């Protein structure tokens, strides 16, 4: 188990950090675009279908 050098508690695994950052970024993009997936993907510079797959994989649901 990973531990922080300065703290006595376990460190967050790298995968957890990446997941949290990814979810936060996708939610931010969706909020900026009024939950328009096409516009959010364009802002991120990725394909719309790839963004939709990432959202599904990480349990992110857009507002209708």
Steps between C-alpha positions, in 0.01 A plus 500: 500500500627848413544750777563872497846593621368770733170347607411182683214420265510303174566703186239510227603255226603658170200344326268667753662837442469461123136391527414796724672747269335352190152508650551857625619617156212334314246647744660843459483476120138388509410786733675753270304369200160462670546119484556495123730201441599606147610846616678357806693257280593778261632712789703203626632428152371142500244303300141519625462123503818463707363750755172307514688171560705663778183635658338157491809328636530743793126523573452861393142577394416818316190700583225484238 
